[in-house]
């Protein structure tokens, strides 16, 4: 007799892979209706459909953009390294160069395709597969073309039901002009671009500090007036008056030419469907590295990330041998539907500047807690009950909710929108690698990451490396450790532990450790000596990208915290144990 064996007997769970999901009929019909209406809109404006392959050769994708949005990668049977498409724009640039090279006149192309993006381990709640809708206008430039693309973006979001969102606008041309005229070495310019691309404005402040130039990158020849202008860019945010504010700064430096076209584009954006709030925001320059002119993003107060966006990317086509101007946009269908699903009026931007809900701040437990409370109080916030929360996880005061979290968890709470902003050490931000905007160095909680090994064991570790080509390193911080040894070119095997790191070399589990220290006392007590400095860390104030653009209180709080820390002296600055 044949016995049927169930899947459960094999120990298999009938679940979809992490970050992937089934779409059931009710939602599928809604998605289908939105997709049909958006496609009809694009088609009526002359945009024709295209489809690109699910797989691309990774090197080809990286020709058009240095950062390729964490794609899934694997080798095929020929040994080619392939990537599942994380984005469609680079593919279209490749397609235009190879399939439309002899076609004259503007090309208007639209698409609806699945994209696939690998997520960080700490951000596993993020979808790894989404449906991306968008269009590309290739062969036309100027304010009218930019306004057409942005206008269609807003019309498409309106068809998806998205209303009362913030439309952030900026132009990359000003930063590029400042860098070209600055007289600074190319390596310094690359570091500045990296700071913008990662929204790390604390690092930008460090790089543009001409009174105390960075020791790790050559800024020789940098004119202070250009450094100051670059430093001011991320803080310029507001209505059309923000353009005049920036023009007053960069005009005397001969770097305002791009602003004229940008202002013309912004002024052409009238009567947009969906009632978006237009926000000129030059911190948005920290987007994908391939934009060359105007760029824009849509932010809902209900989501922790951008709904979608786009911009001008004239140089990408040239990378594929087709030197044509281009602009376009994309949005995730899932994000648009999520933004549209919130009841009308709830948490919407308020003309009276009195938001509907309290500001949510992730406050760290442990060694950083007392100084975090002190600096929040100095910034003018009501911190009643926060100094001794006991077992309470949320402290609610007028206008603010404090969410009490472990420092290592603060980036996840902020990146996923559970908190609008937060405080934690730079080490926690680096290890999480979360999508947040780093706004202020709070100057307390000073500590450093070091490599340490038992005293007198260096020769044995060097011999192991000579024989085996690697050594074992124990740490609670695998990302920071990996990045450090990658810079040195040294091969290591990382053993991740969650406590008592010092035991690893003492029990021969590992040759050395990477850990935090403030005074080095614990290391000395266990006969460990520091062999390398990895990096320094202090407490940082950071924000959710969407919250920063939809809630004006965050900008004011960042400024208040900067003023507070400039005028206060914290014991932790001298280096208290973490």
URFEN-V722750 format. One record per residue. N is the residue number from 1. SS is DSSP state (helix for helix, strand for strand, loop for the rest). PSI is psi in radians with two decimals (999 if undefined). BURIAL is + if it has 16 or more other ideal C-beta (glycine too) atoms within 10 Angstrom, else -. Layout:
N_SS_PSI_BURIAL ; N_SS_PSI_BURIAL
This chain:
1_loop_2.38_- ; 2_loop_2.22_- ; 3_loop_2.24_- ; 4_loop_2.30_- ; 5_loop_2.21_- ; 6_loop_2.76_- ; 7_helix_-0.65_- ; 8_helix_-0.56_- ; 9_helix_-0.39_- ; 10_helix_0.01_- ; 11_loop_0.42_- ; 12_loop_2.39_- ; 13_loop_2.36_- ; 14_loop_1.29_- ; 15_loop_2.76_- ; 16_loop_2.77_- ; 17_loop_2.70_- ; 18_loop_2.25_- ; 19_loop_0.02_+ ; 20_loop_2.68_- ; 21_loop_2.80_- ; 22_loop_2.62_- ; 23_loop_2.03_- ; 24_loop_2.90_- ; 25_helix_-0.76_- ; 26_helix_-0.84_- ; 27_helix_-0.66_- ; 28_helix_-0.66_- ; 29_helix_-0.67_- ; 30_helix_-0.76_+ ; 31_helix_-0.75_+ ; 32_helix_-0.72_- ; 33_helix_-0.76_- ; 34_helix_-0.82_+ ; 35_helix_-0.69_+ ; 36_helix_-0.75_- ; 37_helix_-0.71_- ; 38_helix_-0.73_+ ; 39_helix_-0.69_+ ; 40_helix_-0.69_- ; 41_helix_-0.87_+ ; 42_helix_-0.72_+ ; 43_helix_-0.68_- ; 44_helix_-0.44_- ; 45_loop_0.16_- ; 46_loop_0.19_- ; 47_loop_2.21_+ ; 48_strand_2.58_- ; 49_strand_2.55_- ; 50_loop_2.83_+ ; 51_loop_2.46_- ; 52_loop_2.78_+ ; 53_loop_2.67_- ; 54_loop_-0.57_- ; 55_strand_2.49_+ ; 56_strand_2.66_+ ; 57_strand_2.21_- ; 58_helix_-0.71_+ ; 59_helix_-0.61_- ; 60_helix_-0.75_+ ; 61_helix_-0.67_+ ; 62_helix_-0.21_+ ; 63_helix_-0.61_+ ; 64_helix_-0.42_+ ; 65_loop_2.27_+ ; 66_loop_-0.69_- ; 67_loop_2.09_- ; 68_loop_0.56_+ ; 69_loop_0.79_+ ; 70_loop_1.19_- ; 71_loop_2.79_+ ; 72_loop_2.34_- ; 73_strand_2.51_- ; 74_strand_2.85_- ; 75_strand_2.48_- ; 76_loop_-3.08_- ; 77_loop_-0.30_- ; 78_loop_-0.10_- ; 79_loop_0.11_- ; 80_loop_2.40_- ; 81_strand_1.99_- ; 82_strand_2.78_+ ; 83_strand_2.37_+ ; 84_strand_2.36_+ ; 85_loop_2.12_+ ; 86_loop_-0.17_+ ; 87_loop_2.71_+ ; 88_loop_-0.42_+ ; 89_helix_-0.79_+ ; 90_helix_-0.66_+ ; 91_helix_-0.69_+ ; 92_helix_-0.66_+ ; 93_helix_-0.75_+ ; 94_helix_-0.72_+ ; 95_helix_-0.77_+ ; 96_helix_-0.72_+ ; 97_helix_-0.59_+ ; 98_helix_-0.51_- ; 99_helix_-0.32_- ; 100_loop_0.39_+ ; 101_loop_-0.48_- ; 102_loop_0.03_- ; 103_loop_2.13_- ; 104_loop_2.92_- ; 105_loop_2.94_- ; 106_loop_2.54_- ; 107_strand_2.27_+ ; 108_strand_1.94_+ ; 109_strand_2.50_+ ; 110_strand_2.82_+ ; 111_strand_2.77_+ ; 112_strand_1.91_+ ; 113_strand_2.73_+ ; 114_strand_2.42_- ; 115_strand_2.69_+ ; 116_strand_2.16_+ ; 117_loop_2.21_+ ; 118_loop_2.53_- ; 119_loop_2.75_- ; 120_loop_2.65_- ; 121_helix_-0.61_- ; 122_helix_-0.25_+ ; 123_helix_0.74_+ ; 124_loop_-0.26_- ; 125_loop_-0.18_- ; 126_loop_2.40_+ ; 127_loop_2.43_+ ; 128_loop_-0.14_+ ; 129_strand_2.24_+ ; 130_strand_2.81_+ ; 131_strand_2.05_+ ; 132_strand_2.26_+ ; 133_strand_2.46_+ ; 134_strand_-3.09_+ ; 135_strand_2.82_+ ; 136_strand_2.29_+ ; 137_strand_1.88_+ ; 138_strand_2.25_+ ; 139_loop_0.00_+ ; 140_loop_2.52_+ ; 141_loop_3.09_+ ; 142_loop_2.92_- ; 143_helix_-0.64_+ ; 144_helix_-0.72_- ; 145_helix_-0.75_+ ; 146_helix_-0.74_+ ; 147_helix_-0.61_+ ; 148_helix_-0.80_+ ; 149_helix_-0.80_+ ; 150_helix_-0.71_+ ; 151_helix_-0.72_+ ; 152_helix_-0.59_+ ; 153_helix_-0.83_+ ; 154_helix_-0.67_+ ; 155_helix_-0.70_+ ; 156_helix_-0.75_+ ; 157_helix_-0.66_+ ; 158_helix_-0.69_+ ; 159_helix_-0.48_+ ; 160_loop_-0.05_+ ; 161_loop_0.18_- ; 162_loop_2.21_+ ; 163_loop_2.83_+ ; 164_loop_0.85_+ ; 165_loop_2.99_+ ; 166_strand_2.24_+ ; 167_strand_1.78_+ ; 168_strand_2.37_+ ; 169_strand_2.48_+ ; 170_strand_3.11_+ ; 171_strand_2.34_+ ; 172_loop_-0.37_+ ; 173_helix_-0.61_+ ; 174_helix_-0.81_+ ; 175_helix_-0.76_+ ; 176_helix_-0.68_+ ; 177_helix_-0.71_+ ; 178_helix_-0.74_+ ; 179_helix_-0.76_+ ; 180_helix_-0.61_- ; 181_helix_-0.09_+ ; 182_loop_-0.44_+ ; 183_loop_0.11_- ; 184_loop_2.67_+ ; 185_loop_2.71_- ; 186_helix_-0.61_- ; 187_helix_-0.70_- ; 188_helix_-0.73_+ ; 189_helix_-0.69_+ ; 190_helix_-0.66_- ; 191_helix_-0.67_+ ; 192_helix_-0.79_+ ; 193_helix_-0.70_+ ; 194_helix_-0.67_- ; 195_helix_-0.71_+ ; 196_helix_-0.76_+ ; 197_helix_-0.48_- ; 198_loop_0.11_+ ; 199_loop_0.68_+ ; 200_strand_1.50_+ ; 201_helix_-0.20_+ ; 202_helix_-0.77_+ ; 203_helix_-0.66_+ ; 204_helix_-0.73_+ ; 205_helix_-0.70_+ ; 206_helix_-0.77_+ ; 207_helix_-0.52_+ ; 208_loop_0.23_+ ; 209_loop_1.70_- ; 210_loop_-0.33_- ; 211_loop_-0.59_- ; 212_loop_1.33_- ; 213_loop_2.56_+ ; 214_loop_2.40_- ; 215_loop_-0.34_- ; 216_loop_-0.09_- ; 217_loop_2.38_+ ; 218_loop_2.05_- ; 219_loop_0.37_+ ; 220_loop_2.31_- ; 221_loop_-0.13_- ; 222_loop_2.13_+ ; 223_loop_2.21_- ; 224_helix_-0.60_- ; 225_helix_-0.58_- ; 226_helix_-0.69_+ ; 227_helix_-0.74_+ ; 228_helix_-0.69_- ; 229_helix_-0.76_+ ; 230_helix_-0.67_+ ; 231_helix_-0.60_+ ; 232_helix_-0.33_- ; 233_helix_-0.90_+ ; 234_helix_-0.38_+ ; 235_helix_-0.10_+ ; 236_loop_1.92_+ ; 237_strand_2.31_+ ; 238_strand_-2.68_- ; 239_loop_-2.74_- ; 240_loop_-0.37_- ; 241_helix_-0.38_- ; 242_helix_-0.49_+ ; 243_helix_-0.75_+ ; 244_helix_-0.63_- ; 245_helix_-0.78_- ; 246_helix_-0.64_+ ; 247_helix_-0.62_+ ; 248_helix_-0.48_- ; 249_helix_-0.81_+ ; 250_helix_-0.28_+ ; 251_helix_-0.87_- ; 252_helix_-0.29_- ; 253_helix_0.03_+ ; 254_loop_0.51_- ; 255_loop_0.45_+ ; 256_loop_0.04_+ ; 257_helix_-0.72_- ; 258_helix_-0.41_+ ; 259_helix_-0.49_+ ; 260_helix_-0.87_- ; 261_helix_-0.66_+ ; 262_helix_-0.76_+ ; 263_helix_-0.70_+ ; 264_helix_-0.74_- ; 265_helix_-0.83_+ ; 266_helix_-0.72_+ ; 267_helix_-0.35_- ; 268_loop_-0.19_- ; 269_loop_1.36_+ ; 270_loop_2.64_- ; 271_loop_0.77_- ; 272_loop_2.38_+ ; 273_loop_2.66_- ; 274_loop_-0.07_+ ; 275_loop_0.89_- ; 276_loop_2.64_+ ; 277_strand_2.09_+ ; 278_strand_2.22_+ ; 279_strand_1.94_+ ; 280_strand_2.05_+ ; 281_strand_1.83_+ ; 282_helix_0.01_+ ; 283_helix_-0.23_+ ; 284_helix_-0.19_+ ; 285_helix_-0.32_+ ; 286_loop_0.70_+ ; 287_loop_-2.81_+ ; 288_loop_2.58_+ ; 289_loop_-0.08_- ; 290_loop_-0.04_+ ; 291_loop_2.50_+ ; 292_loop_-0.26_+ ; 293_loop_-2.24_+ ; 294_strand_2.50_+ ; 295_strand_2.73_+ ; 296_strand_2.66_+ ; 297_strand_2.58_+ ; 298_strand_2.31_+ ; 299_strand_2.28_+ ; 300_loop_2.49_+ ; 301_loop_-0.13_+ ; 302_loop_-0.19_+ ; 303_loop_2.62_+ ; 304_loop_-0.03_+ ; 305_loop_2.98_+ ; 306_loop_2.50_+ ; 307_loop_-0.67_+ ; 308_strand_3.12_+ ; 309_strand_-2.96_+ ; 310_strand_-2.73_+ ; 311_strand_-2.93_+ ; 312_strand_2.31_+ ; 313_loop_1.08_+ ; 314_helix_-0.48_+ ; 315_helix_-0.28_+ ; 316_helix_-0.72_+ ; 317_helix_-0.67_+ ; 318_helix_-0.58_- ; 319_helix_-0.46_+ ; 320_loop_0.16_+ ; 321_loop_0.21_- ; 322_loop_1.66_+ ; 323_loop_1.48_- ; 324_loop_2.53_+ ; 325_loop_2.67_+ ; 326_strand_2.60_+ ; 327_strand_2.68_+ ; 328_strand_-3.06_+ ; 329_strand_2.91_+ ; 330_strand_2.64_+ ; 331_strand_2.63_+ ; 332_strand_2.22_+ ; 333_helix_-0.68_+ ; 334_helix_-0.70_+ ; 335_helix_-0.72_+ ; 336_helix_-0.73_+ ; 337_helix_-0.64_+ ; 338_helix_-0.71_+ ; 339_helix_-0.54_+ ; 340_helix_-0.25_+ ; 341_loop_-0.20_- ; 342_loop_2.37_+ ; 343_loop_2.44_- ; 344_loop_2.36_- ; 345_loop_-0.35_- ; 346_loop_2.12_- ; 347_loop_0.29_+ ; 348_loop_2.65_+ ; 349_loop_2.36_+ ; 350_loop_2.27_- ; 351_loop_-0.49_- ; 352_loop_0.02_- ; 353_loop_0.55_- ; 354_loop_1.54_- ; 355_loop_2.70_+ ; 356_loop_-0.37_- ; 357_loop_2.86_- ; 358_loop_2.71_- ; 359_strand_2.34_+ ; 360_strand_2.10_+ ; 361_strand_2.18_+ ; 362_strand_2.03_+ ; 363_strand_2.27_+ ; 364_strand_2.53_+ ; 365_loop_3.12_- ; 366_helix_-2.56_- ; 367_helix_-0.46_+ ; 368_helix_-0.20_+ ; 369_helix_-0.91_+ ; 370_helix_-0.76_- ; 371_helix_-0.60_+ ; 372_helix_-0.76_+ ; 373_helix_-0.73_+ ; 374_helix_-0.76_+ ; 375_helix_-0.57_+ ; 376_helix_-0.70_+ ; 377_helix_-0.74_- ; 378_helix_-0.46_+ ; 379_loop_-0.03_+ ; 380_loop_0.13_- ; 381_loop_2.65_+ ; 382_loop_1.95_- ; 383_loop_0.41_+ ; 384_loop_2.20_- ; 385_loop_-0.16_- ; 386_loop_-0.43_+ ; 387_loop_-0.44_- ; 388_loop_1.29_- ; 389_loop_-0.23_+ ; 390_loop_-2.23_- ; 391_loop_0.04_- ; 392_loop_2.38_- ; 393_loop_-0.39_- ; 394_strand_2.20_- ; 395_strand_2.08_+ ; 396_strand_2.14_- ; 397_strand_2.90_- ; 398_loop_2.07_- ; 399_loop_-0.06_- ; 400_strand_2.44_+ ; 401_strand_2.20_+ ; 402_strand_2.12_+ ; 403_strand_2.00_+ ; 404_strand_2.06_+ ; 405_strand_2.84_+ ; 406_loop_2.52_- ; 407_helix_-0.66_+ ; 408_helix_-0.34_+ ; 409_helix_-0.28_+ ; 410_helix_-0.76_+ ; 411_helix_-0.65_+ ; 412_helix_-0.74_+ ; 413_helix_-0.72_+ ; 414_helix_-0.78_+ ; 415_helix_-0.62_+ ; 416_loop_0.09_+ ; 417_loop_0.08_+ ; 418_loop_-0.44_+ ; 419_loop_2.63_+ ; 420_loop_-0.54_+ ; 421_strand_3.02_+ ; 422_strand_3.06_+ ; 423_strand_2.32_+ ; 424_strand_3.05_+ ; 425_strand_2.71_+ ; 426_helix_-0.58_+ ; 427_helix_-0.71_+ ; 428_helix_-0.65_+ ; 429_helix_-0.76_+ ; 430_helix_-0.75_+ ; 431_helix_-0.61_+ ; 432_helix_-0.57_+ ; 433_loop_0.79_+ ; 434_loop_2.77_+ ; 435_loop_1.52_+ ; 436_strand_2.91_+ ; 437_strand_2.04_+ ; 438_strand_1.99_+ ; 439_strand_-0.74_+ ; 440_strand_2.45_+ ; 441_strand_2.07_+ ; 442_loop_-0.12_+ ; 443_loop_0.33_+ ; 444_loop_3.06_+ ; 445_loop_0.57_+ ; 446_loop_2.29_+ ; 447_strand_3.13_+ ; 448_strand_2.64_+ ; 449_strand_2.36_+ ; 450_strand_2.77_+ ; 451_strand_2.26_+ ; 452_strand_2.58_+ ; 453_strand_2.86_+ ; 454_strand_2.46_+ ; 455_loop_2.27_- ; 456_loop_0.10_- ; 457_loop_0.05_+ ; 458_helix_-0.71_- ; 459_helix_-0.70_- ; 460_helix_-0.68_- ; 461_helix_-0.72_+ ; 462_helix_-0.64_- ; 463_helix_-0.71_- ; 464_helix_-0.74_- ; 465_helix_-0.66_- ; 466_helix_-0.69_- ; 467_helix_-0.73_- ; 468_helix_-0.25_- ; 469_loop_0.11_- ; 470_loop_2.87_- ; 471_strand_2.83_+ ; 472_strand_2.40_+ ; 473_strand_2.18_+ ; 474_strand_2.43_+ ; 475_strand_2.77_+ ; 476_loop_-0.05_+ ; 477_loop_1.29_+ ; 478_helix_-0.60_+ ; 479_helix_-0.83_+ ; 480_helix_-0.72_+ ; 481_helix_-0.78_+ ; 482_helix_-0.78_- ; 483_helix_-0.67_- ; 484_helix_-0.87_+ ; 485_helix_-0.43_+ ; 486_helix_-0.65_- ; 487_helix_-0.63_- ; 488_helix_-0.24_- ; 489_loop_0.24_- ; 490_loop_2.31_- ; 491_loop_2.27_- ; 492_strand_2.67_+ ; 493_strand_2.12_- ; 494_strand_2.23_+ ; 495_strand_1.96_+ ; 496_strand_2.16_- ; 497_loop_2.92_+ ; 498_loop_0.07_- ; 499_loop_2.83_- ; 500_loop_0.85_- ; 501_loop_-0.57_+ ; 502_loop_-0.39_+ ; 503_helix_-0.48_- ; 504_helix_-0.92_+ ; 505_helix_-0.44_+ ; 506_helix_-0.42_- ; 507_loop_0.18_- ; 508_loop_0.31_- ; 509_loop_-0.58_- ; 510_loop_2.77_+ ; 511_loop_-0.54_+ ; 512_strand_3.07_+ ; 513_strand_2.76_+ ; 514_strand_2.09_+ ; 515_strand_2.97_+ ; 516_strand_2.47_+ ; 517_strand_2.62_+ ; 518_loop_-0.83_+ ; 519_loop_-0.31_- ; 520_loop_0.07_+ ; 521_helix_-0.79_- ; 522_helix_-0.68_+ ; 523_helix_-0.81_+ ; 524_helix_-0.66_- ; 525_helix_-0.41_- ; 526_loop_0.35_+ ; 527_loop_0.62_- ; 528_strand_2.47_+ ; 529_strand_2.54_+ ; 530_strand_2.24_- ; 531_strand_-0.39_- ; 532_strand_2.58_- ; 533_strand_2.32_- ; 534_strand_-1.06_+ ; 535_strand_2.84_- ; 536_strand_2.76_- ; 537_strand_2.40_+ ; 538_loop_2.99_+ ; 539_strand_2.49_+ ; 540_strand_2.59_+ ; 541_strand_2.24_+ ; 542_strand_2.83_+ ; 543_strand_2.76_+ ; 544_strand_2.34_+ ; 545_helix_-0.71_+ ; 546_helix_-0.74_+ ; 547_helix_-0.68_+ ; 548_helix_-0.60_+ ; 549_helix_-0.18_+ ; 550_helix_-0.12_+ ; 551_loop_1.87_+ ; 552_helix_-0.29_+ ; 553_helix_-0.50_+ ; 554_helix_-0.72_+ ; 555_helix_-0.71_+ ; 556_helix_-0.66_- ; 557_helix_-0.70_+ ; 558_helix_-0.73_+ ; 559_helix_-0.74_- ; 560_helix_-0.67_+ ; 561_helix_-0.67_+ ; 562_helix_-0.76_+ ; 563_helix_-0.67_- ; 564_helix_-0.79_+ ; 565_helix_-0.46_+ ; 566_helix_-0.45_- ; 567_loop_0.15_- ; 568_loop_2.73_- ; 569_loop_2.02_- ; 570_loop_2.43_+ ; 571_helix_-0.57_- ; 572_helix_-0.30_+ ; 573_helix_-0.57_+ ; 574_helix_-0.18_- ; 575_loop_1.39_+ ; 576_loop_2.67_+ ; 577_loop_2.45_- ; 578_loop_999_+
